[in-house]
């Protein structure tokens, strides 16, 4: 849109309307304080569990020599997966010229920032000696996939943070004069973070150039982050992990969990923030189709992942598959596949199921199943190593998460909720300037015609 349009009366009218709708939720109200209080108390209780783990060691968890990766690593893989939604929405669809994602893009980036930020902390919870974390940076070897993982996760987080912040700058400039009744620190933060934005054409040119570079850069980063994570498993010869398709298998699964997370967040912001005008039924219809598409792709990789070893049926693969299909993990495995993939895809093919409420319920099932899917990827293969597990107590042979381990895992999830809450409550969750620009352009074309 030509920058001269910013001076027109109808643009200013649209801008005022959009600003009023979006900024009415930017406030520290009673509900925000109560919610953050609940999260803080819950986090304190969970962190107490972590102090027990620090004091007594990983023996307070269900982790043992045979199963050394459990809920913590499953949660790490899940967090890394969900964070990829920022790349799918902002970069892939954005660079393809899809315009309906504009009101959704910032929500996707908030989710990407929150999950990527906490993913690294989850790794620390899995360490028996977290004080040795600096050794990774001091003495890490380039041959180690763990070094690659830390590098790409950190880089992806900072790029996602920039993709959230840069398009926010014009909104901060718009909002800083419209924050009457808000805390002074918030007004001051808006003034500082808006960095003297005055809607100059050169500023928009620089912003768009920077965004385009970041949107292109984040694509290989996003693929790298989950490919490297998959390599942590696939470079071992263990049955269940020894796979050449783990990279695309993980990436396709990441799109599923991330899209489900965005749909859940969209529904919450639509109802709680009264944003029905900007997060419409049409947006849910389209994002529902995206969820159906990525789920179908993920089903394809699931079939590949199990049919190939099932056809060859090597001895250890047979043991692993038997435990998944009819053994100890069968209920969890089939529940995840049916309730988290197959049934949701069938339902999403029905147009009525892509309405906001049905789509929310489907996405909740998909999102929860996505975590259990990572649990299935991480835990069962470790219970059937090439060398038999012997001379250990019977309870050590089967991994069972403890209360302490569950509480520490919940702490990471609470931290994600806290980040999402703060970013969405203290800053506009819908891009004001982009929505106003689009509506003004449509109105200008209508008047010309």
N, C-alpha and C positions, 0 to 999 in steps of 0.2 A: 504494500500500500504506500502511496506517496506520502512523504512526511508532512506535506502541506495540509493533508486531510486532518491532522491533529488539531488544527486551528479552527475547524468548522464547528458550527453549533451542534449539529446532530452527533458528531463524535464525542464532544464534551458531555452531551446528555447521556449517551450510551455508557461512557466511562464512569460517570457518577452513579448510574444504576448498577453496573457491574461491581464497582468498588463498594457500594453500600451492601450488596448481597454477600460479597466475599469477606469483607473486613468486619462484619458484625460478629464473626466467629473468632476474630483475633483479639482475645481478651483473657485475662486470668480471672475466671469466675469461680463460683462455689463448686460447680461440678468438676472443673479442672483440678481444683485443690483436693477435693475428696478422692478423685480417681488417682491422682499422683500420690496421695497419702496411702491409699490401699496398695499401690504398686511398691511404694517405698518400704512399707512394713513387711510385705511379702518378700521383697528382695533382702531385707535384713535377716529374716528367718532363714532364707536359702543360703545367704553368705555365712551364717553361723555353721551350717552344714559343711561349707567349704573349709572353715577353720578347723573343723574336726578332721577333715581329710588332710589338711596341711600338717596337723599335729600327729596323727596316727598313721598317715600314709595311705596309699591306694588300697590297702587291705580292707578299708571300710566300704569299698565298692564291691561290685561283683566281678571285677577284673582279676584275672589270674594268669598264670604262665600260658595256658592254652588259649584263652580268650583275652587278649591284651587290649583289644579295641572293642568298645561297647557303645553305650548311649552317647558318650561324649563325641566320638568320631562320627556316629550316625547323625548327630545334631550338627556337627561341623559341615558335613557334606550337604545336609539339608539347607543350612543357612547360605552356603556358597551357591547352591542351586537357586534358591529363591531370589537371591540378589541379581541374578541374570535378567530379571524382568525389565530392569532399566534399559538394558541394551536392546531387548526385543521391541519395546514400545517406542522409546525415544529414537533409537538409531535405525533399526531395520525398517519399521513402519514409517518413521519420520523422514528418513532419506528417500523412501519410496514415494513420498508425496501424499501419504494418507493424512487427511486433515481432521478426521473425527477424533484422532487421538490427542488433540491439543488439551482438552480439559483433564485428560487422564495422565498425561506425560509426567506432570509434577508428582502425582500420587505414586507413580511407578518409581520415580527417582528417590522419593522419600523411603520407600520400601527397600530399594537397592542400597541406599546409604546405611540404613539401620541394620540390615542383615549382614552386609559386608563388614561393618564396623565391629560387630560382635563375633563374627566367625573366628577371628584371630584369638579372642578371649577364650573361646571354647577349647581351642587347642591347649591353652595354658591349663585349663581345668583337667586335661588328660595327662598332664605332666606330674610325675611323682616329685620332681625337684624343679619347680618353676623358677627357682633362683638361678638355674643354669640356662635360662632362655637367652641371655646375652651371648652365650657361647655360639649360638646359631649364627649370629651376625659377625662374631669375632673370628670363628674358626670354621664356618660353614664352607663346604666344598661345592664347586659348580656341578659336580657329577650327581649331587643329591637331589632327588625330586622334592624333598621337603624344603630345601632352599628355594627351588623354583616356585613352590606353592606359596611360601611366605611372600616372595617378591611380587607375584602376580596378584595375590589377594590385596596386598597393601596398595599397589598401583591402581588396581580396579576401584578400590575404595575412594582414593583421592580423585580419580577421574569422574566417578559417579557424584562425588561431592561437588565438583565444579559444574557438572551438568545440571545439578539441582540449583546451584547458587547463581550462575551467570544469567539465566533467563529470569531469575528472581529480582535482579537489580532494578529494572524499570518499575516493577511492582513496589519495591521498597521506596523509590522516589515518589511514586503516586500516593502511597499510603502514609508517608511520614507527616503529611499535613492533615491527615484524616484520622488521627489516633487520639481524639479527645477522650479523656477519661481513662486512658490506659496508663500503666506505670511509667514513670519517667525514664527508667532504665531501658524500657522497650522502645520508647520514642528515640532515645539517644542511640540505641543500637541500629535503628532504621536509618538515622542520619549518617552514621559512620559507614554502614554497609552499602548504602546507596551510592557512595563514592562520587558525589557531585554529578549525578546523572541529571541531564536537562533535556532529554529527548532530541538531542542534536543528531542530524543525519549521519555524521561521522561516527558517533557512538554506536548507533544501530549497525553500521557497516562493520565496525570492529567486533561487536558482539556476535553478529551472524558468522563472521569468519572464524572466530574462536569456537563457536558452537559446532560449525561444520567440521573443523579439525578434530574436536573431541568426539563427535558422533562417529567419525570414521575410525579414529584411534581405538574407541572402546569395543569395536567389533572383534578385532583379533585378540584384544585383552580378555573379553568375555569368553571367547572360545578357549583361550589359553588357560584361564582360571579353572575351568571345569575339566579340560583335557588333562592338565597337570594333576588335578585331584584324582582323576580316574587312573592316572599312571601310578599313583601311590599304591593302588591295588593291583593293576594289570601287570606290573613288572615282576610280580611274584608268580611262581608256578603253582600256587595253591588252587585246588579245584574250587570253582565258583568265582574266582578272580582272574584266572588265566584266560583272558579274552582279548581279541584284537579289536572289538567294537566298543570297548568301554568308553572311549572318548565321545563319539556321537550318541551313545546310549545315555551317558550322564547329561549331555547337553540337551537332548530332547526331553529328558525327565525334568531338567531345570526349567524349561519353558512351561511345563505343566504346572509345577508347584508355584512358580512366579505369577503366572496368569491367574491362578486361583486366589493367590494372596491379593492381587490388585482388585479382583471382583469383590472380595470380602471388604476391602478398604473402601471401594467405591460405594458400596451399599451403606456402610456406616456413615461416611461423609454426606451422602445424599440425604439420609434420614435425620441424622443428628445435627448437621450443619444447615439443613434446609436448602440444599443445592439441586433440587429437582429440575430447575431451569437449565442447569449446565451439565448435569449427569442424567441424561434423559433415558427413556426406555430404549431409544435407538442405540445409544452407547452400550447398553447392556446386551442388546441384540447382537451387535457387532463383536464385542469382546467375548460373548458366548460362542460365536462362530470360531474365533481365534482359539479358545480353549478346546473346542471340539477338534480342530485341525491338529494342534500340537499333541493332543491326547491320542489321536489316531496314529500319528508318527511314532509316538512313544510305544504304543501297542506293537507296532511293527518291529521296533528294536527289542522289545520284550520277547516276542516270538523267536527272533533270531538268537537272542541270548540263551534260550533254553532248548530250542529244537536242534541246534547243531551238536552240543554235547549229548543231548538225549538220543540223537541218531547214532553217534559213534559209541556212546555209553562205555567209556573207559571206567575202570574199576572205581576210582575215587570220585569221578563225576557221577557215577551211578549212586554212590552213597549219598552224595550231596543232594542230588535231585530227588531221591527217595524221601529224604528228610523234609524237603520243601513240599513235595506233592502229596505225600500220604503219612509223613512222619511227625516229628515233634513240632515242626514249624508250619504244618499244613494249614491249620485254621487261620493263622496270621497271613500266610502267603496268599491263599485263595480269597480271603477277605479283602486284602489289599488290591489284588488284581480285579476282582469283581466290583467291589464297592467304590474303589478309587479310580478305575479306568473303564472297564467294559460297560457297566450299567450307566455311568455318567455320559459316555459317548452316545449310547443309544438314546438317552433322554435328551441330550443336547441337539439331536437331529430333529426333535419336535419343537416347532417354533414357540409354543406356549411355555416350554421349559426354559426359554431364553429371556423370559420376563424377569425383573429384578429379584423378587422373592424366591421363585424356584431356582434361579441361577445361583443365588446366595447359598441355598441349602446344598445344591450340587457341589459348589466350590468348597464348602466346608468339608464335605466328605473327601473330595479330591486332595485338599490341603493336608488333612490329617493322615490320609493314606500315603501321601508323599513322604511324610516323616517315617512311617512304618516301613515303607519301601526301602529307605536308606538303612533302617535297622536290619532288614532282611539281607541287604547287600553286605553289610559289615559283619554281623554276628555269626550266622550259620556256617559259612565256610571255615571259620576258625575252630569249630567244634569237631572237625573231621580232618586233622592234619595227616600228612603222609606217614609220620611216625606215630604209633599208638600212644594215647594218653594213659599212663600207668603209674602206679605207686603214689597216687594222690587221693584225697578224700573224694567220695562219690559226688558230693555237691559241687566240686570244682570242675567236673566234666561238662556240666550244663551251665551256661551263663544265665544268671538271674540278677537283674539290677536291684540294688539296695535302696532304702529310703534316702540315705545320704546322697547317693548317686543321682537319684531322681530329683532331689531338691536342688542340687548344683546345676543340673540340666535346666530346671525351671527358672533358675536365676538368669540364665542367658536369654531365655524367652521373655522374661520380665524386662530385661534391659532393652530388648528390641522394641517392646511395647512403649517403654518410656521415651525412647528416641523418636518413634513415630508420633507419639502424643505431643512432645515438645515442638517438633518441627511443624506439625500440622495445626497446632494451636497458637503458636506465637508468630507464624508466618502464613501468608495466603496459600491455601492449598489448591486453589484454582488460579491459573495465570490470568491476571486482570487485563494486562495490556494486549495479550494475544487474543483473548475473547472479544474485547472491545474493538480491536483492529478488524477482526473477521466480521463482526456484526456491522461495523461501519462500512466496510467494503461492500457487503451484500446490499446494504441500504443505498449506497452511492450508485451501484450498478442498476438497482431497481429504479432510481430516480432518473438516471440517464436514459434507460429504456422507456 
